[in-house]
Amino acid sequence: MGRRAARKAAAEPWYRRAVRAAARWTGRALLALGAGAVAFVVLRWSGVSPSASRWLTLAVVAVVLVSSALASTLPAPPPPAPPATRGPRPDGR
C-alpha cells in the first residue's frame, strides 16, 4: 500500500462515453459532408457529368471521414524546447 498508492479513478459511465463518441463521429461526419458538398458544387460548376460528380463526391466524403478518424490516433506534438539562455560566446565576448 504505501503513502503514494493512489485509488483508481472511477470508470466513466457507459452513456457518457457513448455521448462523447457520438459527438466525435458527428463532427467528423459533418466535416466530410461539408467537403463533399463543396466538391460536388465545384465539379458540377466545372462541367463534370452528374454521375461522375456523385462518385467523386462519395470518394471525397470517404477519404475525409477516414483521414479524420486516423488523425485522431496520432500523438500530440512534443512541447517546444525552452528558449536558449545567453551565455558566454565561444570567442569570449
TORKOL-4160 file (C-alpha; in steps of 0.2 Angstrom, whole numbers, padded with zeros to 4 digits, m for minus):
93
<pt num="1" X="0000" Y="0000" Z="0000"/>
<pt num="2" X="0011" Y="0014" Z="0005"/>
<pt num="3" X="0010" Y="0033" Z="0005"/>
<pt num="4" X="0010" Y="0035" Z="m0014"/>
<pt num="5" X="m0003" Y="0022" Z="m0018"/>
<pt num="6" X="m0017" Y="0030" Z="m0027"/>
<pt num="7" X="m0035" Y="0024" Z="m0029"/>
<pt num="8" X="m0040" Y="0020" Z="m0046"/>
<pt num="9" X="m0051" Y="0033" Z="m0054"/>
<pt num="10" X="m0069" Y="0028" Z="m0055"/>
<pt num="11" X="m0074" Y="0022" Z="m0073"/>
<pt num="12" X="m0084" Y="0034" Z="m0083"/>
<pt num="13" X="m0102" Y="0028" Z="m0086"/>
<pt num="14" X="m0106" Y="0020" Z="m0102"/>
<pt num="15" X="m0118" Y="0033" Z="m0108"/>
<pt num="16" X="m0106" Y="0047" Z="m0106"/>
<pt num="17" X="m0093" Y="0038" Z="m0116"/>
<pt num="18" X="m0107" Y="0034" Z="m0129"/>
<pt num="19" X="m0112" Y="0053" Z="m0130"/>
<pt num="20" X="m0094" Y="0058" Z="m0132"/>
<pt num="21" X="m0091" Y="0045" Z="m0146"/>
<pt num="22" X="m0107" Y="0051" Z="m0155"/>
<pt num="23" X="m0101" Y="0069" Z="m0154"/>
<pt num="24" X="m0084" Y="0065" Z="m0161"/>
<pt num="25" X="m0091" Y="0055" Z="m0175"/>
<pt num="26" X="m0105" Y="0068" Z="m0179"/>
<pt num="27" X="m0091" Y="0081" Z="m0180"/>
<pt num="28" X="m0081" Y="0070" Z="m0192"/>
<pt num="29" X="m0096" Y="0066" Z="m0202"/>
<pt num="30" X="m0101" Y="0085" Z="m0204"/>
<pt num="31" X="m0083" Y="0089" Z="m0209"/>
<pt num="32" X="m0084" Y="0075" Z="m0223"/>
<pt num="33" X="m0101" Y="0081" Z="m0229"/>
<pt num="34" X="m0096" Y="0099" Z="m0230"/>
<pt num="35" X="m0080" Y="0093" Z="m0240"/>
<pt num="36" X="m0092" Y="0083" Z="m0251"/>
<pt num="37" X="m0104" Y="0097" Z="m0254"/>
<pt num="38" X="m0090" Y="0108" Z="m0259"/>
<pt num="39" X="m0083" Y="0095" Z="m0271"/>
<pt num="40" X="m0100" Y="0092" Z="m0279"/>
<pt num="41" X="m0103" Y="0110" Z="m0282"/>
<pt num="42" X="m0086" Y="0113" Z="m0289"/>
<pt num="43" X="m0087" Y="0098" Z="m0300"/>
<pt num="44" X="m0104" Y="0102" Z="m0307"/>
<pt num="45" X="m0099" Y="0120" Z="m0310"/>
<pt num="46" X="m0084" Y="0114" Z="m0320"/>
<pt num="47" X="m0095" Y="0104" Z="m0331"/>
<pt num="48" X="m0092" Y="0086" Z="m0325"/>
<pt num="49" X="m0106" Y="0074" Z="m0328"/>
<pt num="50" X="m0119" Y="0072" Z="m0314"/>
<pt num="51" X="m0114" Y="0053" Z="m0312"/>
<pt num="52" X="m0096" Y="0056" Z="m0311"/>
<pt num="53" X="m0099" Y="0071" Z="m0299"/>
<pt num="54" X="m0108" Y="0059" Z="m0287"/>
<pt num="55" X="m0095" Y="0046" Z="m0287"/>
<pt num="56" X="m0081" Y="0058" Z="m0285"/>
<pt num="57" X="m0091" Y="0066" Z="m0271"/>
<pt num="58" X="m0093" Y="0050" Z="m0262"/>
<pt num="59" X="m0074" Y="0047" Z="m0264"/>
<pt num="60" X="m0071" Y="0064" Z="m0256"/>
<pt num="61" X="m0083" Y="0060" Z="m0241"/>
<pt num="62" X="m0075" Y="0043" Z="m0238"/>
<pt num="63" X="m0057" Y="0050" Z="m0239"/>
<pt num="64" X="m0061" Y="0064" Z="m0227"/>
<pt num="65" X="m0070" Y="0053" Z="m0215"/>
<pt num="66" X="m0056" Y="0040" Z="m0214"/>
<pt num="67" X="m0042" Y="0053" Z="m0213"/>
<pt num="68" X="m0051" Y="0062" Z="m0199"/>
<pt num="69" X="m0053" Y="0046" Z="m0189"/>
<pt num="70" X="m0035" Y="0041" Z="m0192"/>
<pt num="71" X="m0029" Y="0059" Z="m0187"/>
<pt num="72" X="m0036" Y="0057" Z="m0170"/>
<pt num="73" X="m0025" Y="0042" Z="m0167"/>
<pt num="74" X="m0009" Y="0052" Z="m0169"/>
<pt num="75" X="0000" Y="0058" Z="m0153"/>
<pt num="76" X="0001" Y="0076" Z="m0148"/>
<pt num="77" X="0016" Y="0085" Z="m0154"/>
<pt num="78" X="0031" Y="0087" Z="m0142"/>
<pt num="79" X="0031" Y="0103" Z="m0131"/>
<pt num="80" X="0043" Y="0117" Z="m0138"/>
<pt num="81" X="0060" Y="0117" Z="m0132"/>
<pt num="82" X="0064" Y="0131" Z="m0119"/>
<pt num="83" X="0072" Y="0146" Z="m0126"/>
<pt num="84" X="0091" Y="0146" Z="m0125"/>
<pt num="85" X="0100" Y="0156" Z="m0112"/>
<pt num="86" X="0113" Y="0168" Z="m0116"/>
<pt num="87" X="0129" Y="0163" Z="m0110"/>
<pt num="88" X="0147" Y="0167" Z="m0115"/>
<pt num="89" X="0150" Y="0166" Z="m0133"/>
<pt num="90" X="0163" Y="0154" Z="m0140"/>
<pt num="91" X="0175" Y="0169" Z="m0144"/>
<pt num="92" X="0174" Y="0175" Z="m0126"/>
<pt num="93" X="0165" Y="0191" Z="m0129"/>
